Every structure is written in structure tokens, then in C-alpha cells.
Amino acid sequence: MRIRFAPVAVAVSCLLSASVAPAHAAKAKHHITWLLGHENLDYFEEAAESFKKTVEEGSGGEIAVTIVTDVHDGGRSMPGIAAKVAKGEAEMGHSFADVMGAVDPRFHVFEAPYLFRDYRHLEGVFEGPVGAAMLGDLRSQGLVGLSFTYSGGASGVATAKRELRTLEDLKGLRVGVYGEPLNGAWLKTLGAEAVPVGHKINEIVPKRRDGALDAAVITWRNFQAGRLQAGFDRFSLPDSTYLVSVTYANEKFLAGLPEKHRTLILTASRDAAWIERVKTIELNAEAKRDLLAQGVRPVYASEGLRRAVAERSRASVEAFVGREFLETVLSAKDGPEHPAIPAGFAARNRLR
């Protein structure tokens, strides 16, 4: 089933009539409008389709799901999605973690350089007590955290003819960042300057040509999608930070549903998150292979450089997320081997 993704700017009443078949809409007792803070859906489309199909069919048609995207809104609606959901203007939302940092500063932790050992460490955080606490504490904002996704995943720093092999190599660089304040803070401690570009990856190369920036924090997939090879030919500090996102729901809306529907929504959201996380890793691997064939050179960071970056930026990270929380993340156990597909999820989706 291919769902119809509607732009954020369209009125909700129109979305429901456009996206749900009349017979289905008439039968549904509950409606979910799910706002996705994405301009680029290739990470998330399959996961969103899975959620919609699972919830609508699993509820026997009692729940109708309308998915609203940020595709035509230029990223302007991203910061307001959580507030809309908290107010009950929409039942569900999905935002990048840097945006959620305004709700809970701990969500900035994914911007901390070389804090996470690898994807398995992230899986351990997402699926362990640390992630559960972060999602659970959103209730103080009128939200229920449902799941974590990557929506980007592991990031590095794209440069032009400059390889970042020592701390000194970062000095003086103007580095494009999505806008996360912690990225700006740790880059400053290393002598670089952060240049916010939002999530508008297509503006990175023009800014490079205009002399506004020298480098950019980017994933392999976004490097490819933004055609950064037109202005950059190196990919340094790989896996230094992670582009993460969060799915959440309005607390009152969930509380008003029958328990079986609450369970269905939670399960469907977690299943969709697994799909998205596996998809993200696959897309980044494919993009890397394509870009290497085009002449982009990866610059692998030594263990000494990874440690030096983490140690030098430690104080700036603690200022955002707190020392105790940082230590909790560092001590989190690894999740399962990736692609990490739980047995229950595999059985439901006939993957094994």
C-alpha cells in the first residue's frame, strides 16, 4: 500500500478527506493526524506506510491515520510540531532530536562528538533504560514518547581538499550545521565556527560557493541527496555525531483510547522505528559506495583523534545535558547486532 503524503500547509480537515477513503473514514471512531518534520522522506516513507497500514488494519478500521509531511514547507513547521501535538492540534508528531532539545535538553546528547561508540551503542540507549526515561519524561510536556529513529544516522564533516586528522585541522573552519546548539558549542571549543543551515541540505553547496562556509556536518546520504560532491571532496570525522529523531503522541488522546488501541499504536510505532533505523543504515551505506565511486575520499579518524575530540568538548556537552546524564549514556550497554530486528518484530513481519 502506498500512502498519500500531504504537505503541512494544507488544512487538517482537507487532509482527512483527501487521504482516507470515504467508507473507511465513516467507519473510523478515532482519527490520528501524524505530523512529520521531514523534508526528505526517503529514510522514513517505508516506516510511515508500515505504521498506517498496521494501525488501520489492526484496529479493524476503528482508527484512521493521516500522515502530514514537511515536504513543501521548507522546514518552517519543524520547531512547532511538538507544541501542536501537546495542545491537541494533532494526535502524533515526529521531530528531529535537535528540535526536541528545546523541550528536553537531554535530546541534544546525540550531537555530542564521539560520545557514542557506534550504532550498537545507540541501539542500547534507544531500547534500554536511558531511552525509556527520555521518552517517558515527555509526559511532563503533555506528550507520550513512542520511539526513536535515525532519520539521518551517523554524521561526519564534509570538507574541500582538507583532511581533518588532528584538532588543529579544525581551527578556523566555518562549519555548516543543522542548527543544533550543541554542535555549535563543541565546534567552538575546537576553534571552528558553526554556521546554521537548518535541514536545508540543498543550500550547503551554494553557501560554500559564496564563501559562507568551508565544511558541513552531514551524513553520507544527505551528502548524496544535497549533491555536496559539487563543492566538497572529503568526508572526515566519520560517525562523530548522529542525526536522530523522535516519534511522540498527545498524552490525552492516547489516554482516551481503549487499551488495545494504545498497545497497537505503541507496537506499530516501535516496529516502524525498526524499519526506519535499518533503512537509514542501508541508505547511508549505498550513498557512501556511490560517492566513493565519484571520487569523494573518506578520512578515517584515529582512536587518538576520537578521544581528543571527545575530551576537548566534554565540558560543552555537560553544559547542555548534565554530567550525570552524560555518564549514564556512556555506561549504557550495547544493543543487539545490527541490523537489529527483534524476534517479535520479525515474526509479525515474516522476516524470519
N, C-alpha and C positions, 0 to 999 in steps of 0.2 A: 504494500500500500504506500502510495506517495501522498504525503500530506501537503496541504497548501499553506505556505508560509506567508503571512500578511505583514505589511510594514507597520511599525509602531504608530505612525501618524494617523492611521485610519481609526475611526470611532469603534469602540468595542461592540456596540450593537450591530454595526455593519459586519464586523469580523465574524460574529457568531452566525449570522445568516449566510455569509459567504462561505464559511469553512465547514459547516455542519449540514448534512443532508436534512431536508425538512422533516422526514419521518423520524430520523434519529433525534433531532432537536426537540421534537414534540414529545418523544418518549423520555428523554433525559430529565431526571429530577434535580441534578446538580450540574453546574457548568464551571469549568476551570478555564480561565484565561491565563496563559503562561507567557510572561514577558521575557524574551531572551535578549540579553545585552550583547549581541554579536553583530558585527558587520560581515564577517567571513564565517559561513556556516559549514564549511567542509569538514571541520572537526566534529560538528555536533548534529548534523542533519539526520544521520542514521540513528543516533541515540534518541533524538526527539521523536522520530517516527515510531521507534520502538515503544516509547512511553505512551504516546497517544493510542496506539493500537492495543497495548496491554491493558490500559485503564478502561478504555471504552468497551473492549470485548470482555474483560474480566469483571466489569460491573454489570454485564448484561445490558448495556446501553443506558444504565441509570446515570452515568457520568459522561458528559460531552467535553472534549478538550479542544480549545482553540489556541494555537501557538502563534505568537506575535513576535516578529523579529525587529532588529535594529538596522536592517539592510539599507534602507533608504533614508535613514535619519542622521547619517554621518557621525554617529556616536554621541549625539547630543542628549539622548534619553538615558544613557547608561547610569549616570550618578543618581537619577531619581527613581530607578526601578524598585529598590528596596523600600523606599518611602511609600511608593504607590501600593505595594503589597501590604506593608504594615497598616496602611489606612483602609485596606479592604477594597481599593480601586481595582485590584486584580488579585486572583487567588494564589498565583505562583510567580516566582521570579528566578532569574539566573543572571549572576553578575560576576565579573572578574574580581579576584580577591583584592586587588589594589583598590577597587571601588568599595568593597566591603570593609576595608580598613577604616573608613570613616564611621562605620557602625561599631566595629570592634578592632582596635589597633593590632590585635594578635594576628589578624589576617594578612598583615604586612610581612609576616615571617617568611613567606615564600620568595620575597625579594632579597633575602639575606644571602650574600655571596658565599658559596661553598659551605653552607650550613648543612645541606642535605647530601648524603653520601652518593645517592643515586635514586633511580625510580623505586627500587625496593624499599628504601628508607621512607620515601614519600608514601608508598602504599601502607607502610606500618603506621604512619601518622594518620592518614585518612581513615583507616579501618580500625585503629586502636583507640585507647582511652583519650589521647590528645585530640584527635579529630572529633570524637563523640562529645567531648567537653566544649569544643569550639562551636559545633552545630547546636548543641543543647542550650548554650548560653544566649543564643539569638532570641530565645523566648522573652528575654528582658526587653526586646525591641518589638514584641508582638509578632515575631516570626518563628517558624519551626525549620531548623536546618535539616535538609534531607540527604544531601550527598555532595561529594567533591568531584570535580572533573579537572582535566588539564586545560583544554581549550587553548593549547599552545605548547605546554610542556617545557622541556629543558631549553634554556636560552644561553647564547654566547654573546660575543661582541664582534660585530662586523666592522672591518677597517679597510682602508685602501692602501695597499703596499706598506703596511706597518703591522708587524707581528708583536703581540703582547706576550712577552716571555718573562718580564721582570716587573716589579712595581714601578720602576722608573719609566717604563714604556707607556704608562697611562697618564703621566703628567702632561698637563696642557691640552688634553683631548677634550673636545666638545662632543658629548655622547648623547645621542637621541635615546630617550626612554619613554615608556608608555605614559608616564606621568606620576608613577608611584613615588611618594616622598622618600621612602627608604632607599630606593635606587639612587636618588639624588644625594642622599646623605653619605652612603658608603663610597660613591664615586668621588665625592668631595674629599673624603679622608685620604684618598689615593692620588689627589692632585688633579682630578678631572672635573669637568663641569657638565652637569646634566642639562639636556635640552628637551623639555617635554614635547612629545609629538602626538600624545594621546594614543589611540589604537588605529590611527590613520597611516598604515604602513606605506600607502602609495605616495605619501608626502616626503618620505625619507630621502629618496634619491634627488628630488628637486631641491631639498634643503641642503644636501651635500653639494650640489652644483652651484647653489647660491652662496656657499661658504658659511652656512649657518651651523653646520656640524661636521665632525670628522669621523664619527663612528656611530654605531647604534646597537643597543641591546635588542636581540632578535632571536627567534627560533629558526631552525633550518627551513621549516615550512613557510613561515612568514617571510624569510629571506627570498624564497622562491616566488611566493604569491605577490610580493611587492616588487619583484624584478630588481632586487638590490644589486645583482651582478652588473648592472649598468653603471654602478658607482663604487662598488666595493669588491675586493677580490680575496679577502682573508676572513676567516672565522676563528677568532681567538677566545680564550677563557670559556671553552665549551662546558655546558652543564653547570654553570656558575649560579644561575638563578632559575626560577621556574614560574611560568605563566599558568596560574591556577584559577579556577572559577568555582562557584558555589550555587547549588540549587536550594531554594527555600520556599516555604508556603506561609500563607496568612494563618496565624495560630487559631483565631476564632473560627475561620472557615473549616479547618481540619477538625476542630473540637465538635463542630456541629454535624459531622458526618457519622454514619454508622461505623462501628469499629472495623467491620470487614472492609469498608472502603478506605479507611485510614491506613490499614495494613497494606491494602492493594497499592495505594499511592506511594507509600514508603518503599515497598518492594520494587515497584516499577521504576522509581527514581534511582534506586541503587543499581538496578540492572542496567538502566540507561547510562549511568555513570561508568560502569564497567565497559560497556561498548565504546563510549567516548574515549576512555583512557587508552584502551587498546588501539583504537583508531588513530589517536594522536601520535602514538609511538610509531605506528606504521607509516603515517604520512610524513613524519619528520625523517624517518629512515629513507623513504623514497625520494624526498626532496634533497637530502644530502647526496645520494647517489647521482641524481641529475645535476646538481650544482658542481660536484667534483668533476663530472664529465665536461662541464663548461669552463673549467679552469679555476674555480674557487678553491683556495687552499685552506685546509683545516690546520690550526695551530694548537697542538695539544699542550695543556698546562701540566707542568711537572708537579709532583706531590708537594715540593717545597713552595712553589708559587701558590698553589691552592691554599696551603696552610698560612702563608704570609698574608694573602688577601683576606682570609677569614679572621686572622688575629688582628690585623690593622683596622678592620672595620667593626670589630666586636663591640666597641663602646657605642657606635652609632646604631647598631642593631638593638642593643639592650635599651637604648633610649626610647625606642618605639614599642618593643614587645615585652620588655621587662626581663631581668636576669633569670628569675625563677622559671618563667615560661620557656625561655631560650634553653635552659639546661634540661627541661623536660623533653623538648623536641630533640635535642642532641642525644638523649639517652633512649629514645624510642626504638623499639626493636624493628628489624626489617620485616616487611610484608612478604608474601609468597613470591616465588619465581615468576617473572613476567614473560609472556602476558598472563596476568594473574586472573584466572577465571574460577570463581568458587564453584564447588560441586553443585550446589543448589541452582545457581545461575546456569551452569552448563546443562543440567538436566532439563530445566524449563525451556531452554533454547536449543536443545538437541545438539549440543556441541561435542558431546562425548557419548 
